[in-house]
Amino acid sequence: MQDLTVRFCLEGAAAKHSLHVPDITTALVVAQINADDGSAEIREGERLVAKLEKRGQSQAPFWVVG
């Protein structure tokens, strides 16, 4: 079982918040639900698994994964 964290990097926010998730699929769903804009990171411990950046218009948003 993976121990993943979704860390949100909201634009203009001084503090970051994060949520623990059981797997990568749940991490992507949590990011989609909780990040209106800005970016998020998926981490396994201290290791960066992926950086997510939400782009596009509000009617058709999409994620850029790096």
Secondary structure, DSSP 8 states (H G I E B T S, - for coil): ---EEEEEE-TT-SS-EEEEESSHHHHHHHHHHH-SSSEEEEEETTEEEEEEEEES-TTS-EEEE-
